[in-house]
């Protein structure tokens, strides 16, 4: 059975989805990719550039600049404290 309707909260007109902006401190990153793998909105991707330590740091994927929901999960899983979000 395929559902075409998703469940909709009763107060969806009054509640707004939070948005955030991702900030990466590239020089702290050690390339573990935890933030990229566990982002619920798939906002992050591995960069083509490398930092001074030789690691590919995360960047916001092109076209997904407004997709961050400011859950701060990337901040929680980063062992080097190299990424954080702020509400916009």
Buried (B, 14 or more C-beta within 10 A) or exposed (E): EEEEEEEEEEEEEEEEEEBBBBEBBBEBBBBBBBBBEBBEEEBBBBBEEEBEEEBBBBBBBEEBEEBBBBBBBBBEBBEBEBBBBEEE
